Amino acid sequence: MKRVWVRYKVKADRVQEITEFIQNVFTELKQNTPKGLRYVSFNLEDGVSFVHIASIETESKNNPLAETAAFKNFQANIKDRCEEPLIAVDLNEIGSYRFL
């Protein structure tokens, strides 16, 4: 199992655009229901920062999220939409309660 936390800050005039990309990802996930993936996305209090947490639970360790068309669209040119670059961190769980 792999868990990843990603944070980034977008340009203020790109918030709506990035939000629509994220909503499209969730729409596709709900339609295709890929197995072995848990995924959540948050818009932080400042309105321009975003956090995503993914738990990849496939036996092959392939990331079903990376295989979706909407996620590929979201990632395309992401650097152009960002004020601050993406920070991705692998998470090592110590414990959780009803989270993922």
N, CA, C and O atoms as a GROMACS GRO file, in nm:
protein
  400
    1MET      N    1   0.084  -0.117   0.000
    1MET     CA    2   0.000   0.000   0.000
    1MET      C    3   0.089   0.124   0.000
    1MET      O    4   0.190   0.130   0.070
    2LYS      N    5   0.050   0.221  -0.078
    2LYS     CA    6   0.125   0.346  -0.085
    2LYS      C    7   0.027   0.461  -0.061
    2LYS      O    8  -0.083   0.463  -0.116
    3ARG      N    9   0.069   0.553   0.020
    3ARG     CA   10  -0.012   0.672   0.046
    3ARG      C   11   0.072   0.794   0.014
    3ARG      O   12   0.189   0.803   0.051
    4VAL      N   13   0.009   0.888  -0.055
    4VAL     CA   14   0.079   1.008  -0.100
    4VAL      C   15  -0.002   1.132  -0.063
    4VAL      O   16  -0.125   1.132  -0.074
    5TRP      N   17   0.068   1.235  -0.020
    5TRP     CA   18   0.009   1.364   0.012
    5TRP      C   19   0.072   1.465  -0.084
    5TRP      O   20   0.194   1.471  -0.097
    6VAL      N   21  -0.012   1.544  -0.151
    6VAL     CA   22   0.037   1.644  -0.246
    6VAL      C   23  -0.024   1.779  -0.210
    6VAL      O   24  -0.144   1.790  -0.184
    7ARG      N   25   0.059   1.882  -0.209
    7ARG     CA   26   0.013   2.018  -0.180
    7ARG      C   27   0.069   2.112  -0.285
    7ARG      O   28   0.182   2.095  -0.331
    8TYR      N   29  -0.012   2.212  -0.322
    8TYR     CA   30   0.033   2.313  -0.415
    8TYR      C   31  -0.055   2.437  -0.400
    8TYR      O   32  -0.163   2.432  -0.342
    9LYS      N   33  -0.006   2.546  -0.454
    9LYS     CA   34  -0.079   2.673  -0.450
    9LYS      C   35  -0.093   2.722  -0.593
    9LYS      O   36   0.006   2.732  -0.666
   10VAL      N   37  -0.217   2.753  -0.634
   10VAL     CA   38  -0.241   2.798  -0.771
   10VAL      C   39  -0.250   2.950  -0.777
   10VAL      O   40  -0.270   3.017  -0.676
   11LYS      N   41  -0.235   3.001  -0.896
   11LYS     CA   42  -0.254   3.144  -0.919
   11LYS      C   43  -0.402   3.176  -0.893
   11LYS      O   44  -0.489   3.097  -0.927
   12ALA      N   45  -0.428   3.290  -0.832
   12ALA     CA   46  -0.564   3.325  -0.790
   12ALA      C   47  -0.664   3.321  -0.905
   12ALA      O   48  -0.780   3.283  -0.886
   13ASP      N   49  -0.620   3.359  -1.023
   13ASP     CA   50  -0.712   3.360  -1.137
   13ASP      C   51  -0.732   3.222  -1.199
   13ASP      O   52  -0.804   3.210  -1.298
   14ARG      N   53  -0.670   3.118  -1.143
   14ARG     CA   54  -0.682   2.982  -1.197
   14ARG      C   55  -0.758   2.888  -1.103
   14ARG      O   56  -0.771   2.769  -1.132
   15VAL      N   57  -0.807   2.940  -0.990
   15VAL     CA   58  -0.874   2.856  -0.890
   15VAL      C   59  -0.994   2.784  -0.950
   15VAL      O   60  -1.009   2.663  -0.932
   16GLN      N   61  -1.080   2.856  -1.020
   16GLN     CA   62  -1.199   2.794  -1.078
   16GLN      C   63  -1.160   2.685  -1.178
   16GLN      O   64  -1.221   2.578  -1.181
   17GLU      N   65  -1.060   2.713  -1.258
   17GLU     CA   66  -1.014   2.617  -1.357
   17GLU      C   67  -0.964   2.488  -1.290
   17GLU      O   68  -1.000   2.378  -1.332
   18ILE      N   69  -0.881   2.502  -1.188
   18ILE     CA   70  -0.826   2.384  -1.120
   18ILE      C   71  -0.937   2.308  -1.049
   18ILE      O   72  -0.936   2.185  -1.045
   19THR      N   73  -1.031   2.380  -0.992
   19THR     CA   74  -1.145   2.316  -0.925
   19THR      C   75  -1.225   2.233  -1.023
   19THR      O   76  -1.267   2.122  -0.990
   20GLU      N   77  -1.247   2.284  -1.142
   20GLU     CA   78  -1.319   2.208  -1.244
   20GLU      C   79  -1.243   2.084  -1.287
   20GLU      O   80  -1.302   1.978  -1.309
   21PHE      N   81  -1.111   2.096  -1.300
   21PHE     CA   82  -1.029   1.978  -1.332
   21PHE      C   83  -1.047   1.870  -1.224
   21PHE      O   84  -1.066   1.752  -1.254
   22ILE      N   85  -1.040   1.912  -1.098
   22ILE     CA   86  -1.053   1.818  -0.986
   22ILE      C   87  -1.192   1.755  -0.986
   22ILE      O   88  -1.204   1.634  -0.965
   23GLN      N   89  -1.295   1.834  -1.007
   23GLN     CA   90  -1.431   1.781  -1.012
   23GLN      C   91  -1.446   1.679  -1.125
   23GLN      O   92  -1.514   1.578  -1.109
   24ASN      N   93  -1.382   1.705  -1.237
   24ASN     CA   94  -1.385   1.609  -1.349
   24ASN      C   95  -1.318   1.477  -1.312
   24ASN      O   96  -1.363   1.370  -1.354
   25VAL      N   97  -1.212   1.484  -1.235
   25VAL     CA   98  -1.144   1.362  -1.190
   25VAL      C   99  -1.241   1.279  -1.105
   25VAL      O  100  -1.254   1.159  -1.126
   26PHE      N  101  -1.308   1.343  -1.011
   26PHE     CA  102  -1.401   1.270  -0.925
   26PHE      C  103  -1.521   1.217  -1.002
   26PHE      O  104  -1.572   1.109  -0.971
   27THR      N  105  -1.566   1.289  -1.101
   27THR     CA  106  -1.675   1.241  -1.186
   27THR      C  107  -1.633   1.113  -1.257
   27THR      O  108  -1.709   1.016  -1.261
   28GLU      N  109  -1.513   1.114  -1.315
   28GLU     CA  110  -1.465   0.995  -1.384
   28GLU      C  111  -1.443   0.879  -1.287
   28GLU      O  112  -1.477   0.765  -1.320
   29LEU      N  113  -1.389   0.906  -1.170
   29LEU     CA  114  -1.369   0.800  -1.072
   29LEU      C  115  -1.502   0.737  -1.031
   29LEU      O  116  -1.512   0.615  -1.018
   30LYS      N  117  -1.603   0.819  -1.012
   30LYS     CA  118  -1.736   0.767  -0.974
   30LYS      C  119  -1.796   0.684  -1.086
   30LYS      O  120  -1.867   0.586  -1.060
   31GLN      N  121  -1.769   0.722  -1.210
   31GLN     CA  122  -1.822   0.646  -1.325
   31GLN      C  123  -1.749   0.514  -1.343
   31GLN      O  124  -1.812   0.412  -1.371
   32ASN      N  125  -1.617   0.514  -1.328
   32ASN     CA  126  -1.536   0.396  -1.357
   32ASN      C  127  -1.506   0.310  -1.235
   32ASN      O  128  -1.468   0.194  -1.249
   33THR      N  129  -1.524   0.365  -1.117
   33THR     CA  130  -1.499   0.297  -0.989
   33THR      C  131  -1.375   0.207  -0.990
   33THR      O  132  -1.387   0.085  -0.971
   34PRO      N  133  -1.257   0.264  -1.011
   34PRO     CA  134  -1.136   0.181  -1.011
   34PRO      C  135  -1.112   0.120  -0.873
   34PRO      O  136  -1.130   0.185  -0.770
   35LYS      N  137  -1.071  -0.004  -0.874
   35LYS     CA  138  -1.041  -0.073  -0.749
   35LYS      C  139  -0.901  -0.036  -0.702
   35LYS      O  140  -0.813  -0.004  -0.783
   36GLY      N  141  -0.881  -0.042  -0.573
   36GLY     CA  142  -0.749  -0.020  -0.517
   36GLY      C  143  -0.709   0.125  -0.504
   36GLY      O  144  -0.590   0.156  -0.498
   37LEU      N  145  -0.807   0.214  -0.500
   37LEU     CA  146  -0.777   0.357  -0.489
   37LEU      C  147  -0.871   0.422  -0.389
   37LEU      O  148  -0.992   0.401  -0.393
   38ARG      N  149  -0.813   0.500  -0.302
   38ARG     CA  150  -0.888   0.591  -0.215
   38ARG      C  151  -0.825   0.728  -0.240
   38ARG      O  152  -0.703   0.741  -0.245
   39TYR      N  153  -0.910   0.829  -0.256
   39TYR     CA  154  -0.858   0.958  -0.300
   39TYR      C  155  -0.945   1.069  -0.245
   39TYR      O  156  -1.068   1.059  -0.247
   40VAL      N  157  -0.883   1.174  -0.196
   40VAL     CA  158  -0.956   1.289  -0.145
   40VAL      C  159  -0.879   1.416  -0.182
   40VAL      O  160  -0.757   1.415  -0.192
   41SER      N  161  -0.953   1.522  -0.203
   41SER     CA  162  -0.894   1.650  -0.240
   41SER      C  163  -0.956   1.760  -0.155
   41SER      O  164  -1.077   1.759  -0.129
   42PHE      N  165  -0.875   1.854  -0.112
   42PHE     CA  166  -0.921   1.965  -0.029
   42PHE      C  167  -0.872   2.098  -0.086
   42PHE      O  168  -0.761   2.106  -0.139
   43ASN      N  169  -0.955   2.199  -0.074
   43ASN     CA  170  -0.915   2.338  -0.100
   43ASN      C  171  -0.894   2.400   0.038
   43ASN      O  172  -0.985   2.399   0.121
   44LEU      N  173  -0.776   2.455   0.063
   44LEU     CA  174  -0.744   2.506   0.195
   44LEU      C  175  -0.807   2.644   0.219
   44LEU      O  176  -0.859   2.707   0.127
   45GLU      N  177  -0.800   2.687   0.342
   45GLU     CA  178  -0.866   2.809   0.387
   45GLU      C  179  -0.828   2.933   0.307
   45GLU      O  180  -0.911   3.024   0.293
   46ASP      N  181  -0.706   2.940   0.256
   46ASP     CA  182  -0.664   3.058   0.181
   46ASP      C  183  -0.730   3.065   0.042
   46ASP      O  184  -0.719   3.168  -0.026
   47GLY      N  185  -0.797   2.958   0.001
   47GLY     CA  186  -0.870   2.956  -0.125
   47GLY      C  187  -0.786   2.923  -0.248
   47GLY      O  188  -0.841   2.893  -0.353
   48VAL      N  189  -0.655   2.929  -0.236
   48VAL     CA  190  -0.568   2.904  -0.352
   48VAL      C  191  -0.475   2.784  -0.333
   48VAL      O  192  -0.404   2.746  -0.426
   49SER      N  193  -0.477   2.726  -0.214
   49SER     CA  194  -0.394   2.609  -0.187
   49SER      C  195  -0.481   2.484  -0.188
   49SER      O  196  -0.597   2.486  -0.145
   50PHE      N  197  -0.422   2.376  -0.237
   50PHE     CA  198  -0.495   2.250  -0.248
   50PHE      C  199  -0.410   2.138  -0.190
   50PHE      O  200  -0.287   2.141  -0.196
   51VAL      N  201  -0.478   2.039  -0.134
   51VAL     CA  202  -0.413   1.919  -0.083
   51VAL      C  203  -0.489   1.799  -0.137
   51VAL      O  204  -0.612   1.797  -0.139
   52HIS      N  205  -0.414   1.699  -0.181
   52HIS     CA  206  -0.472   1.573  -0.227
   52HIS      C  207  -0.405   1.462  -0.148
   52HIS      O  208  -0.285   1.466  -0.123
   53ILE      N  209  -0.483   1.363  -0.109
   53ILE     CA  210  -0.430   1.244  -0.044
   53ILE      C  211  -0.480   1.124  -0.122
   53ILE      O  212  -0.600   1.109  -0.145
   54ALA      N  213  -0.387   1.039  -0.161
   54ALA     CA  214  -0.423   0.917  -0.235
   54ALA      C  215  -0.366   0.796  -0.162
   54ALA      O  216  -0.253   0.797  -0.114
   55SER      N  217  -0.448   0.693  -0.156
   55SER     CA  218  -0.404   0.565  -0.104
   55SER      C  219  -0.416   0.464  -0.217
   55SER      O  220  -0.527   0.435  -0.264
   56ILE      N  221  -0.304   0.411  -0.260
   56ILE     CA  222  -0.301   0.314  -0.370
   56ILE      C  223  -0.288   0.176  -0.307
   56ILE      O  224  -0.188   0.145  -0.242
   57GLU      N  225  -0.390   0.095  -0.329
   57GLU     CA  226  -0.399  -0.034  -0.262
   57GLU      C  227  -0.411  -0.148  -0.361
   57GLU      O  228  -0.480  -0.247  -0.336
   58THR      N  229  -0.344  -0.135  -0.475
   58THR     CA  230  -0.347  -0.240  -0.577
   58THR      C  231  -0.233  -0.338  -0.554
   58THR      O  232  -0.127  -0.301  -0.504
   59GLU      N  233  -0.256  -0.462  -0.589
   59GLU     CA  234  -0.150  -0.563  -0.574
   59GLU      C  235  -0.033  -0.535  -0.668
   59GLU      O  236   0.082  -0.560  -0.634
   60SER      N  237  -0.065  -0.484  -0.786
   60SER     CA  238   0.040  -0.454  -0.884
   60SER      C  239   0.115  -0.325  -0.853
   60SER      O  240   0.217  -0.295  -0.914
   61LYS      N  241   0.063  -0.248  -0.758
   61LYS     CA  242   0.117  -0.118  -0.718
   61LYS      C  243   0.101  -0.013  -0.828
   61LYS      O  244   0.159   0.095  -0.818
   62ASN      N  245   0.023  -0.044  -0.932
   62ASN     CA  246  -0.011   0.057  -1.032
   62ASN      C  247  -0.107   0.156  -0.970
   62ASN      O  248  -0.190   0.118  -0.887
   63ASN      N  249  -0.097   0.280  -1.009
   63ASN     CA  250  -0.183   0.384  -0.956
   63ASN      C  251  -0.303   0.402  -1.050
   63ASN      O  252  -0.288   0.458  -1.158
   64PRO      N  253  -0.422   0.357  -1.009
   64PRO     CA  254  -0.540   0.372  -1.095
   64PRO      C  255  -0.573   0.518  -1.126
   64PRO      O  256  -0.630   0.548  -1.231
   65LEU      N  257  -0.538   0.608  -1.036
   65LEU     CA  258  -0.564   0.750  -1.059
   65LEU      C  259  -0.487   0.801  -1.179
   65LEU      O  260  -0.541   0.876  -1.261
   66ALA      N  261  -0.361   0.763  -1.190
   66ALA     CA  262  -0.275   0.808  -1.300
   66ALA      C  263  -0.322   0.756  -1.435
   66ALA      O  264  -0.282   0.807  -1.539
   67GLU      N  265  -0.407   0.654  -1.434
   67GLU     CA  266  -0.456   0.595  -1.558
   67GLU      C  267  -0.586   0.657  -1.608
   67GLU      O  268  -0.634   0.620  -1.715
   68THR      N  269  -0.643   0.750  -1.534
   68THR     CA  270  -0.769   0.811  -1.575
   68THR      C  271  -0.744   0.931  -1.666
   68THR      O  272  -0.650   1.008  -1.645
   69ALA      N  273  -0.830   0.947  -1.766
   69ALA     CA  274  -0.816   1.057  -1.862
   69ALA      C  275  -0.829   1.192  -1.793
   69ALA      O  276  -0.753   1.285  -1.823
   70ALA      N  277  -0.924   1.205  -1.701
   70ALA     CA  278  -0.946   1.333  -1.634
   70ALA      C  279  -0.825   1.373  -1.549
   70ALA      O  280  -0.792   1.491  -1.541
   71PHE      N  281  -0.759   1.276  -1.487
   71PHE     CA  282  -0.641   1.307  -1.408
   71PHE      C  283  -0.525   1.348  -1.498
   71PHE      O  284  -0.447   1.438  -1.464
   72LYS      N  285  -0.513   1.284  -1.611
   72LYS     CA  286  -0.410   1.323  -1.708
   72LYS      C  287  -0.433   1.466  -1.755
   72LYS      O  288  -0.338   1.543  -1.770
   73ASN      N  289  -0.559   1.502  -1.779
   73ASN     CA  290  -0.592   1.640  -1.818
   73ASN      C  291  -0.558   1.738  -1.706
   73ASN      O  292  -0.507   1.847  -1.731
   74PHE      N  293  -0.588   1.698  -1.583
   74PHE     CA  294  -0.558   1.780  -1.466
   74PHE      C  295  -0.408   1.806  -1.456
   74PHE      O  296  -0.366   1.918  -1.427
   75GLN      N  297  -0.328   1.704  -1.479
   75GLN     CA  298  -0.183   1.716  -1.467
   75GLN      C  299  -0.118   1.794  -1.581
   75GLN      O  300  -0.012   1.854  -1.563
   76ALA      N  301  -0.182   1.793  -1.697
   76ALA     CA  302  -0.123   1.861  -1.813
   76ALA      C  303  -0.109   2.011  -1.784
   76ALA      O  304  -0.206   2.077  -1.748
   77ASN      N  305   0.010   2.060  -1.798
   77ASN     CA  306   0.039   2.203  -1.778
   77ASN      C  307   0.008   2.253  -1.637
   77ASN      O  308  -0.019   2.371  -1.618
   78ILE      N  309   0.011   2.164  -1.539
   78ILE     CA  310  -0.018   2.204  -1.401
   78ILE      C  311   0.078   2.313  -1.353
   78ILE      O  312   0.038   2.401  -1.277
   79LYS      N  313   0.202   2.307  -1.396
   79LYS     CA  314   0.300   2.407  -1.352
   79LYS      C  315   0.260   2.548  -1.394
   79LYS      O  316   0.290   2.644  -1.323
   80ASP      N  317   0.194   2.561  -1.508
   80ASP     CA  318   0.149   2.692  -1.556
   80ASP      C  319   0.040   2.751  -1.468
   80ASP      O  320   0.024   2.873  -1.462
   81ARG      N  321  -0.036   2.665  -1.400
   81ARG     CA  322  -0.146   2.712  -1.316
   81ARG      C  323  -0.102   2.738  -1.172
   81ARG      O  324  -0.178   2.796  -1.094
   82CYS      N  325   0.019   2.697  -1.138
   82CYS     CA  326   0.064   2.705  -0.999
   82CYS      C  327   0.144   2.831  -0.968
   82CYS      O  328   0.225   2.877  -1.048
   83GLU      N  329   0.117   2.884  -0.850
   83GLU     CA  330   0.195   2.994  -0.794
   83GLU      C  331   0.317   2.936  -0.721
   83GLU      O  332   0.427   2.991  -0.728
   84GLU      N  333   0.295   2.824  -0.653
   84GLU     CA  334   0.400   2.751  -0.584
   84GLU      C  335   0.398   2.608  -0.637
   84GLU      O  336   0.292   2.554  -0.664
   85PRO      N  337   0.515   2.547  -0.652
   85PRO     CA  338   0.520   2.413  -0.711
   85PRO      C  339   0.458   2.306  -0.622
   85PRO      O  340   0.439   2.324  -0.502
   86LEU      N  341   0.426   2.195  -0.685
   86LEU     CA  342   0.373   2.081  -0.614
   86LEU      C  343   0.477   2.023  -0.520
   86LEU      O  344   0.596   2.015  -0.553
   87ILE      N  345   0.431   1.985  -0.404
   87ILE     CA  346   0.513   1.912  -0.308
   87ILE      C  347   0.442   1.779  -0.288
   87ILE      O  348   0.327   1.776  -0.244
   88ALA      N  349   0.510   1.671  -0.319
   88ALA     CA  350   0.454   1.536  -0.301
   88ALA      C  351   0.536   1.463  -0.196
   88ALA      O  352   0.659   1.463  -0.200
   89VAL      N  353   0.466   1.400  -0.102
   89VAL     CA  354   0.530   1.331   0.007
   89VAL      C  355   0.467   1.194   0.024
   89VAL      O  356   0.344   1.183   0.030
   90ASP      N  357   0.549   1.089   0.031
   90ASP     CA  358   0.497   0.957   0.066
   90ASP      C  359   0.468   0.956   0.215
   90ASP      O  360   0.547   1.004   0.296
   91LEU      N  361   0.354   0.900   0.250
   91LEU     CA  362   0.311   0.895   0.390
   91LEU      C  363   0.329   0.755   0.446
   91LEU      O  364   0.295   0.656   0.381
   92ASN      N  365   0.384   0.747   0.565
   92ASN     CA  366   0.397   0.620   0.636
   92ASN      C  367   0.304   0.626   0.756
   92ASN      O  368   0.328   0.698   0.852
   93GLU      N  369   0.197   0.548   0.749
   93GLU     CA  370   0.094   0.554   0.852
   93GLU      C  371   0.144   0.501   0.985
   93GLU      O  372   0.206   0.395   0.993
   94ILE      N  373   0.115   0.575   1.088
   94ILE     CA  374   0.140   0.532   1.225
   94ILE      C  375   0.012   0.475   1.282
   94ILE      O  376   0.013   0.374   1.354
   95GLY      N  377  -0.097   0.538   1.250
   95GLY     CA  378  -0.229   0.493   1.294
   95GLY      C  379  -0.334   0.580   1.233
   95GLY      O  380  -0.305   0.691   1.188
   96SER      N  381  -0.456   0.532   1.229
   96SER     CA  382  -0.566   0.614   1.180
   96SER      C  383  -0.695   0.563   1.241
   96SER      O  384  -0.703   0.450   1.289
   97TYR      N  385  -0.793   0.648   1.240
   97TYR     CA  386  -0.925   0.611   1.289
   97TYR      C  387  -1.027   0.655   1.187
   97TYR      O  388  -1.058   0.773   1.176
   98ARG      N  389  -1.081   0.560   1.112
   98ARG     CA  390  -1.188   0.583   1.015
   98ARG      C  391  -1.153   0.690   0.913
   98ARG      O  392  -1.241   0.763   0.868
   99PHE      N  393  -1.026   0.702   0.876
   99PHE     CA  394  -0.988   0.805   0.781
   99PHE      C  395  -0.984   0.754   0.640
   99PHE      O  396  -1.064   0.798   0.557
  100LEU      N  397  -0.896   0.662   0.609
  100LEU     CA  398  -0.888   0.605   0.476
  100LEU      C  399  -0.917   0.457   0.481
  100LEU      O  400  -0.915   0.391   0.378
   0.00000   0.00000   0.00000
